[in-house]
């Protein structure tokens, strides 16, 4: 009996998609491990340097389930990358931790399949997510960032850099917040609210 190359992974944000009315997202996706085709793409990535395009093509190549990647929330995308890494290169992920007290480097590892997964709790968080700001007492509505939002922000940032070549700081967080937060009057927006 041959084993399937594909494994099923539940999307932690599935309840979010349901609350947002995104019907195209399924509860789980079928994904396979990387093959020599995808490993070879790492070499080509070095030639282009476009990490986002590379990441998109890598996931699309390994996921069998048809889904709209632009609607995929960032947390689910990260989760799928961890699972892809675990399937392709082994579940144990080794890393070093530097002790803040003595400065000594400690070796650690984690089983990627055993990472604690926090699923979106629609009953607790709702949609859109409402946050009461402590100082201004204003209530903000916001949505979770998606891959589509990331692409829009990257396009706007390219335009910003073209129009402001001497700028030393790029307002990436502000551009992303404008996509996520449903706040009507950005002209009077104050970061300290």
Phi, psi and omega in degrees: 000123180273143179274144178291144176286345186259144174238153182260136179230126177285135177281122180301335182266014185305316180296330177295315180299318179298315181296325181278354180077023179271092186289337185286344182275134180262164181292328180218162178235150176263125183224144178248166177288163178290145175251184178299333177300311181288323178297322176297332179294334177300321179294317178293329178302320179301332180283322183267321180075005180272092186296323182291316178296319178298314181298317178300312183294326179296311179296315181300325181291327186262346181263124181279326183294133177282121178210160179272102183297334178292337179271352183291122180288152187303321180296320178292322179297315178297316178303314180296325176295318177299317181292321177297317178298315181296318180293323189271326187235007180105148185285337182274126181243114181267144179205165179252145175237133178263123180293127179290334182283311185248348180082001181288142177272125180249136177273139179218166175210160179220143173275110185298331178286345182255009178299141177292129181251124178258114180278152178296126181257097184296325180293322183278319187262328182072186175211129349294166180286132182253133179230127175269122180282136189291326185269311184277344183066015176282152176252126176254144171254136174216160179243159179284145181291140178247171177297323178299318176298316179304316180296317179298316180297317180298321176296317179294324179291324175299318179295318179301315181295324178293317182283339183229064186298337181269359181296132179267337177241136179251125186281057184299316181298319180296317180297318180292318179299325179296334177278324187276317187272133176265084182234124192286319190251082182290340180292330180257010181298136178234128183293346182265008182285000000 
